[in-house]
Amino acid sequence: MKVLVVGNGGREHALVWKIKQSSLVKEVYCASGNAGIGKIAKRVNISPTDIYNLVRFAKENKIDLTVVGPEQPLSEGIVDRFNEEGLKIFGHQKSAAILEASKVFAKNLMKKYDIPTAKFESFEKEEDAIKFIKEVGAPIVIKADGLAAGKGVVVAKTEEEAVRAVKDMFAGKFGPASKRVVIEEFLEGEEASYICFVKDDKLVPMPASQDHKRAYDNDEGPNTGGMGAYSPCSLITPEMEKEIQERIMYPILKAMINEGRSMCGFLYAGLMIGPKGINVLEFNVRMGDPETQPIMRRLQSDLVEHILEILEGNIENVKPKWNPDYAIGVVMASKGYPYAYEKGKVITGIEEAEKDQDVVVFHAGTEEVDGKIITNGGRVLTVTATGEDIFKAREKVYSAIEKIHFEGAFYRKDIGFREVNRKK
């Protein structure tokens, strides 16, 4: 088989890495990939959102399966176009991708179908949003309605911070994504990521994981696309997992069917677990980044086989095998991220880090120039390691990171700290 992966980041590198291991696969292509992906797959110089040329490439090169990594092409209808051309593709149609593309849609749907989530209001006018903030006070959460690369959420600790966030959003900080904003109650607790393969009203879960959204140690600093993740996450007990499936995952699949928007692809629920029980923070219509990296490190069975079974309507045959070990991924980012940052810094030490057989370095914002790997994004690398417990996995990942260098590199030193505290 020939497989095309769409996307450029760490998530896509992890997917390419796993797909490459399939006995069914002869060649892997990636549009448009990064320097790390280029070492194990053929890069295609087509943007992930250039649907017309992706369709043309898939037809001309007789691609047997396309797997979509990021949300943007899904929300722009890549799956619909590939289906129209009779091309096999794994991901949600545009009608279902709205579950991530519009927070207003998602929140209203959860309200309608009684799926637990924070209380909220949505606003199209700045003055109405500010009036509401002054009435309810802080802490409070401000969200851009549309896609903002994981950065369109502000957890405001004060009224002033909340008002500033609203003003920024209505002033166009996230472009069209913040024409509408959602303001919701702040929920106490701990976050977890629950990701499944889904088709219509059926699902196959992946092991729970936990992302670290804040830029700096101790969960301080601005929200980012994610600074690291680990799996499994013992916060999610078997009883809790049953509740997540019964109260959240199956109901959202049925709700989407009722709305004429049935799903087929990956479904991600970002959950808050705390004094108010289990609540949905957000749904994503794709794998998380950086959660994909540790999850793919733990998947022992054939990802391509699983995807083909789902596309053929046999999701009940999908029985993934998981390595019981812990996997952890730590993001190395460019100085300044998630705000302005410089590119073009030379990266060294990746090969040295990967001499440990339990370490795999996934590239995100990288490019190759004159035989050198250079930085080309905010999140540059996700360094992953596996170990029989969270302590060994952490020890290995941070030992590997010490071998990798680029000017201005920064990373959180405490990824997995909650799991460590639980396991002490």
C-alpha positions as CSV (number, residue, x, y, z in Angstrom):
1,M,0.0,0.0,0.0
2,K,0.9,3.6,-0.5
3,V,-0.2,5.9,2.4
4,L,-0.3,9.7,2.5
5,V,-0.3,11.5,5.8
6,V,-1.5,15.1,5.8
7,G,0.2,17.6,8.2
8,N,3.5,19.0,9.4
9,G,3.8,18.5,13.1
10,G,4.9,16.2,15.9
11,R,1.6,14.4,15.8
12,E,2.1,13.7,12.1
13,H,5.7,12.5,12.6
14,A,4.4,10.0,15.2
15,L,1.6,8.8,12.8
16,V,4.1,8.4,9.9
17,W,6.5,6.6,12.3
18,K,3.7,4.1,13.3
19,I,2.3,3.7,9.8
20,K,5.8,3.0,8.4
21,Q,5.9,-0.1,10.8
22,S,2.8,-1.7,9.1
23,S,3.4,-4.8,7.1
24,L,0.7,-3.6,4.7
25,V,2.6,-0.5,3.8
26,K,5.2,-0.1,1.0
27,E,5.6,3.7,0.8
28,V,4.6,6.6,3.0
29,Y,4.2,10.2,1.8
30,C,3.6,13.3,3.9
31,A,2.2,16.7,2.8
32,S,4.1,18.7,3.7
33,G,6.0,17.1,6.6
34,N,9.1,18.3,8.4
35,A,12.8,17.4,8.6
36,G,12.2,14.4,10.8
37,I,9.4,13.0,8.7
38,G,11.7,13.5,5.6
39,K,14.1,10.9,7.0
40,I,11.4,8.1,7.0
41,A,8.9,9.2,4.4
42,K,8.7,11.0,1.0
43,R,7.8,14.7,1.6
44,V,5.3,16.2,-0.8
45,N,5.5,20.0,-1.2
46,I,1.7,20.6,-0.9
47,S,0.1,22.5,2.0
48,P,-2.2,20.5,4.3
49,T,-5.1,22.8,3.4
50,D,-4.4,22.8,-0.4
51,I,-7.2,20.2,-0.9
52,Y,-7.3,20.5,-4.7
53,N,-3.7,19.6,-5.1
54,L,-3.8,16.9,-2.4
55,V,-6.6,15.2,-4.3
56,R,-4.6,15.5,-7.6
57,F,-1.5,14.0,-5.9
58,A,-3.4,11.1,-4.4
59,K,-4.9,10.2,-7.8
60,E,-1.8,10.6,-9.8
61,N,0.3,8.6,-7.4
62,K,-2.3,5.9,-6.7
63,I,-2.4,6.5,-3.0
64,D,-4.3,3.7,-1.3
65,L,-5.0,5.5,2.0
66,T,-4.8,9.1,3.3
67,V,-4.7,9.8,7.0
68,V,-5.4,13.4,8.1
69,G,-3.5,14.8,11.1
70,P,-4.6,18.4,11.8
71,E,-8.1,19.9,12.2
72,Q,-7.9,22.7,9.6
73,P,-8.1,20.4,6.4
74,L,-10.9,18.4,8.1
75,S,-13.0,21.6,8.8
76,E,-12.4,22.7,5.2
77,G,-13.8,19.5,3.7
78,I,-10.8,17.4,2.7
79,V,-12.6,14.1,3.5
80,D,-15.7,15.1,1.5
81,R,-13.5,15.9,-1.6
82,F,-11.5,12.7,-1.4
83,N,-14.8,10.7,-1.0
84,E,-16.2,12.3,-4.0
85,E,-13.2,11.2,-6.0
86,G,-13.5,7.6,-4.7
87,L,-10.2,8.0,-2.6
88,K,-9.9,6.2,0.7
89,I,-9.3,8.7,3.5
90,F,-9.5,8.5,7.3
91,G,-10.9,11.5,9.1
92,H,-14.3,13.3,9.6
93,Q,-16.4,15.0,7.0
94,K,-16.8,18.8,7.2
95,S,-20.2,18.4,8.7
96,A,-18.7,16.5,11.7
97,A,-15.5,18.6,12.0
98,I,-17.7,21.5,13.2
99,L,-17.6,19.8,16.6
100,E,-14.0,21.3,16.9
101,A,-14.3,24.1,14.4
102,S,-17.0,25.9,16.4
103,K,-17.0,26.0,20.2
104,V,-20.4,27.6,20.1
105,F,-21.7,24.6,18.1
106,A,-20.1,22.1,20.5
107,K,-21.3,23.8,23.7
108,N,-24.9,24.2,22.4
109,L,-24.9,20.5,21.3
110,M,-23.6,19.4,24.8
111,K,-26.3,21.5,26.4
112,K,-29.0,20.1,24.1
113,Y,-28.0,16.4,24.8
114,D,-27.2,16.8,28.5
115,I,-23.5,16.0,28.1
116,P,-21.6,17.4,31.2
117,T,-19.7,20.6,30.5
118,A,-19.1,24.0,32.2
119,K,-21.9,26.6,32.2
120,F,-21.4,29.1,29.4
121,E,-22.7,32.0,27.3
122,S,-21.6,32.9,23.8
123,F,-21.3,36.5,22.5
124,E,-21.0,38.3,19.2
125,K,-20.5,41.8,20.7
126,E,-17.6,43.0,22.8
127,E,-19.7,45.2,25.1
128,D,-22.1,42.3,25.9
129,A,-19.2,40.0,26.8
130,I,-17.6,42.6,29.0
131,K,-20.9,43.3,30.8
132,F,-21.3,39.6,31.5
133,I,-17.8,39.3,32.9
134,K,-18.5,42.3,35.3
135,E,-21.7,40.5,36.4
136,V,-20.2,37.1,37.1
137,G,-16.6,38.0,38.0
138,A,-13.4,35.8,37.9
139,P,-11.8,33.3,37.6
140,I,-13.5,32.7,34.2
141,V,-12.6,31.1,30.9
142,I,-12.6,33.0,27.6
143,K,-12.5,31.0,24.3
144,A,-12.4,32.0,20.7
145,D,-15.2,30.2,18.8
146,G,-13.1,28.9,15.9
147,L,-9.8,27.2,15.3
148,A,-6.8,28.9,16.8
149,A,-4.1,26.2,16.8
150,G,-4.8,25.4,20.5
151,K,-4.1,28.9,21.6
152,G,-7.6,30.5,21.6
153,V,-8.3,29.9,25.3
154,V,-7.6,32.3,28.2
155,V,-8.1,31.2,31.8
156,A,-8.5,34.6,33.4
157,K,-7.8,34.9,37.1
158,T,-9.0,38.5,37.3
159,E,-11.8,40.5,35.8
160,E,-9.2,42.8,34.2
161,E,-7.5,39.8,32.5
162,A,-10.8,38.5,31.2
163,V,-11.8,41.9,29.8
164,R,-8.4,42.2,28.1
165,A,-8.8,38.8,26.6
166,V,-12.3,39.7,25.2
167,K,-11.0,43.0,23.7
168,D,-8.0,41.2,22.1
169,M,-10.3,38.5,20.6
170,F,-12.8,41.0,19.2
171,A,-9.9,43.1,17.9
172,G,-9.0,40.1,15.7
173,K,-6.2,38.4,17.7
174,F,-7.3,35.1,16.2
175,G,-8.7,36.4,12.9
176,P,-12.2,35.1,12.0
177,A,-11.9,32.5,14.8
178,S,-12.7,35.1,17.4
179,K,-15.6,36.9,15.7
180,R,-17.6,35.1,18.4
181,V,-16.4,34.2,21.9
182,V,-17.6,31.7,24.5
183,I,-17.3,32.6,28.2
184,E,-17.6,29.8,30.6
185,E,-17.3,29.0,34.3
186,F,-13.9,28.1,35.6
187,L,-13.8,24.4,36.7
188,E,-11.4,23.3,39.4
189,G,-9.7,20.0,39.0
190,E,-7.2,18.0,36.8
191,E,-7.3,17.6,33.0
192,A,-7.1,14.4,31.1
193,S,-7.3,13.5,27.4
194,Y,-9.5,10.7,26.2
195,I,-9.0,9.7,22.6
196,C,-11.0,7.1,20.6
197,F,-11.3,5.6,17.2
198,V,-14.9,6.2,16.2
199,K,-17.4,5.2,13.5
200,D,-21.1,6.2,13.7
201,D,-22.3,5.1,17.1
202,K,-19.3,2.8,17.9
203,L,-15.9,3.6,19.5
204,V,-12.6,1.9,20.4
205,P,-10.7,3.7,23.2
206,M,-7.0,4.5,23.4
207,P,-5.3,4.7,26.8
208,A,-5.9,7.9,28.7
209,S,-3.2,10.5,28.6
210,Q,-2.5,13.9,30.2
211,D,-1.4,17.1,28.3
212,H,0.3,20.1,29.9
213,K,-1.0,23.2,28.3
214,R,0.7,26.0,30.2
215,A,4.1,27.2,28.9
216,Y,6.1,27.0,32.1
217,D,6.7,24.7,35.1
218,N,4.0,24.5,37.8
219,D,1.3,25.2,35.2
220,E,2.3,28.8,34.9
221,G,2.4,31.2,31.9
222,P,0.2,31.4,28.8
223,N,-1.8,28.5,27.3
224,T,0.1,26.8,24.4
225,G,-0.7,24.0,21.9
226,G,0.7,21.6,24.6
227,M,4.2,21.3,26.2
228,G,4.2,17.6,26.9
229,A,2.1,14.5,27.7
230,Y,2.3,11.1,29.1
231,S,0.3,7.9,29.0
232,P,-1.2,6.0,30.8
233,C,-2.8,8.5,33.2
234,S,-3.9,6.8,36.5
235,L,-6.2,9.7,37.3
236,I,-8.7,7.8,35.0
237,T,-9.8,4.7,36.9
238,P,-11.7,1.8,35.2
239,E,-14.9,3.1,36.9
240,M,-14.3,6.6,35.6
241,E,-13.6,5.3,32.1
242,K,-17.0,3.6,32.1
243,E,-18.6,6.8,33.1
244,I,-16.7,8.8,30.4
245,Q,-17.9,6.4,27.8
246,E,-21.5,6.2,29.0
247,R,-22.1,9.9,29.8
248,I,-19.9,11.6,27.2
249,M,-18.4,9.5,24.3
250,Y,-21.4,7.4,23.3
251,P,-23.9,10.3,23.8
252,I,-21.8,12.7,21.6
253,L,-21.7,10.1,18.8
254,K,-25.5,9.6,19.0
255,A,-26.0,13.4,19.2
256,M,-24.0,13.9,16.1
257,I,-25.9,11.2,14.3
258,N,-29.2,12.8,15.3
259,E,-28.0,16.1,13.9
260,G,-27.1,14.4,10.6
261,R,-23.3,14.7,11.2
262,S,-22.1,11.1,11.8
263,M,-18.5,10.7,12.7
264,C,-15.6,8.5,11.3
265,G,-12.1,9.1,12.5
266,F,-10.3,10.0,15.8
267,L,-12.4,11.7,18.5
268,Y,-10.6,13.5,21.4
269,A,-12.4,14.6,24.6
270,G,-10.5,17.1,26.7
271,L,-11.9,16.5,30.2
272,M,-11.8,18.3,33.6
273,I,-12.0,15.9,36.6
274,G,-12.7,17.6,39.9
275,P,-15.3,18.6,42.6
276,K,-18.0,19.0,39.9
277,G,-17.4,15.5,38.5
278,I,-16.2,14.8,34.9
279,N,-16.9,17.7,32.5
280,V,-16.0,18.2,28.8
281,L,-13.7,21.1,28.2
282,E,-13.5,20.6,24.5
283,F,-13.9,18.0,21.7
284,N,-11.3,17.7,19.0
285,V,-11.9,15.8,15.7
286,R,-8.4,14.5,15.5
287,M,-5.6,13.1,17.7
288,G,-4.0,15.5,20.2
289,D,-0.6,17.0,19.9
290,P,1.5,16.2,22.0
291,E,-0.6,13.2,23.2
292,T,-0.3,11.3,19.9
293,Q,3.5,11.0,20.4
294,P,3.4,8.9,23.7
295,I,0.3,7.0,22.6
296,M,1.9,5.9,19.4
297,R,5.0,4.8,21.3
298,R,2.7,2.5,23.3
299,L,0.6,1.1,20.4
300,Q,2.0,-2.4,19.6
301,S,-0.6,-3.5,17.0
302,D,-0.9,-2.3,13.4
303,L,-2.5,1.2,13.1
304,V,-3.1,0.8,9.3
305,E,-5.0,-2.5,9.9
306,H,-7.2,-0.7,12.5
307,I,-7.9,2.2,10.2
308,L,-8.8,-0.1,7.3
309,E,-11.2,-2.1,9.4
310,I,-13.0,1.1,10.5
311,L,-13.3,2.4,7.0
312,E,-14.7,-1.0,5.9
313,G,-17.4,-0.7,8.6
314,N,-15.8,-3.3,10.9
315,I,-14.8,-1.2,13.9
316,E,-15.9,-4.1,16.3
317,N,-12.8,-6.1,14.9
318,V,-10.4,-3.3,16.1
319,K,-8.7,-4.6,19.2
320,P,-5.5,-2.6,19.7
321,K,-2.6,-4.0,21.7
322,W,-0.9,-1.6,24.1
323,N,2.5,-1.7,25.7
324,P,1.9,-1.6,29.5
325,D,5.0,0.7,30.0
326,Y,4.7,4.4,30.5
327,A,5.5,6.7,27.6
328,I,6.2,10.4,28.1
329,G,6.8,13.2,25.6
330,V,8.4,16.6,26.4
331,V,8.2,19.5,23.9
332,M,11.3,21.5,23.2
333,A,10.1,24.9,22.1
334,S,11.6,28.1,20.6
335,K,12.3,31.0,22.9
336,G,9.2,33.3,22.9
337,Y,6.7,30.6,22.1
338,P,3.6,30.8,22.2
339,Y,4.2,34.4,21.1
340,A,6.8,35.7,18.6
341,Y,9.9,33.5,18.2
342,E,12.9,33.3,15.8
343,K,13.5,30.5,13.3
344,G,16.6,29.1,11.7
345,K,18.5,27.9,14.8
346,V,20.7,24.8,14.2
347,I,19.7,21.7,16.2
348,T,22.3,19.2,17.4
349,G,22.3,16.1,19.4
350,I,19.2,14.3,18.2
351,E,21.1,11.2,17.0
352,E,23.0,11.1,20.4
353,A,19.7,11.2,22.3
354,E,18.3,8.4,20.2
355,K,21.1,6.0,21.0
356,D,19.0,5.0,24.0
357,Q,16.6,2.4,22.4
358,D,13.8,3.7,24.6
359,V,14.0,7.2,23.2
360,V,12.4,8.5,19.9
361,V,12.6,12.2,19.0
362,F,9.6,13.4,17.0
363,H,10.1,16.6,14.9
364,A,7.5,19.4,14.8
365,G,8.8,22.8,13.7
366,T,12.0,21.7,11.8
367,E,13.5,22.0,8.4
368,E,16.6,20.7,6.7
369,V,18.9,23.3,5.1
370,D,22.4,22.4,3.7
371,G,22.4,19.1,5.6
372,K,21.6,20.8,8.9
373,I,18.4,20.5,10.9
374,I,17.1,23.9,11.9
375,T,14.2,25.3,13.9
376,N,11.1,26.3,11.9
377,G,8.3,26.7,14.4
378,G,7.3,27.4,18.0
379,R,7.1,23.8,19.1
380,V,10.3,22.3,17.6
381,L,10.6,18.7,18.9
382,T,8.8,16.2,21.1
383,V,11.3,14.0,22.8
384,T,9.7,10.7,23.9
385,A,10.9,7.9,26.2
386,T,9.3,4.7,27.6
387,G,9.9,3.1,30.9
388,E,8.3,0.5,33.2
389,D,7.0,3.3,35.4
390,I,6.6,7.1,35.3
391,F,9.8,7.6,37.2
392,K,12.0,5.6,34.7
393,A,10.3,7.2,31.7
394,R,10.9,10.7,33.0
395,E,14.5,10.0,33.9
396,K,15.1,8.8,30.4
397,V,13.3,11.6,28.6
398,Y,15.1,14.4,30.5
399,S,18.5,12.6,30.1
400,A,17.8,12.6,26.3
401,I,16.8,16.3,26.3
402,E,20.1,17.2,27.9
403,K,21.9,15.9,24.8
404,I,19.9,18.1,22.4
405,H,20.7,21.8,21.8
406,F,19.5,24.8,19.8
407,E,19.8,28.4,20.7
408,G,16.9,29.6,22.8
409,A,15.5,26.2,23.5
410,F,13.1,25.9,26.5
411,Y,11.0,23.1,27.9
412,R,9.1,22.2,31.0
413,K,11.1,20.3,33.6
414,D,8.0,18.9,35.3
415,I,6.0,17.0,32.7
416,G,4.2,14.1,34.4
417,F,4.4,15.7,37.9
418,R,0.9,14.9,38.8
419,E,1.4,11.2,37.9
420,V,4.6,11.2,40.0
421,N,2.7,12.6,43.0
422,R,0.0,9.9,42.6
423,K,2.6,7.1,42.4
424,K,4.9,8.3,45.3
